[in-house]
Amino acid sequence: MTNVQTTPGNPLDLPVWVEPDPMPVAGCAHCDNVAMERDRARANGDASGRSDCNVRMRRHHTADH
């Protein structure tokens, strides 16, 4: 008879990697607005809002800068 493991194995120990927030381009009103909204989200503990702002900032950088 073969021994079959019926319990989960040991958990994986994954590193925590956080990508830095994109920086606004100096003199760009859209970048400044998104950065201010991101700062408000961070101050209010809104991680989802902060992430959304980072996505918007990166897309804006790709499209317009």
HELIX and SHEET records of a PDB file:
HELIX    1   1 ALA A   29  ALA A   43  1                                  15    
HELIX    2   2 ALA A   47  ASP A   64  1                                  18    
END                                                                             
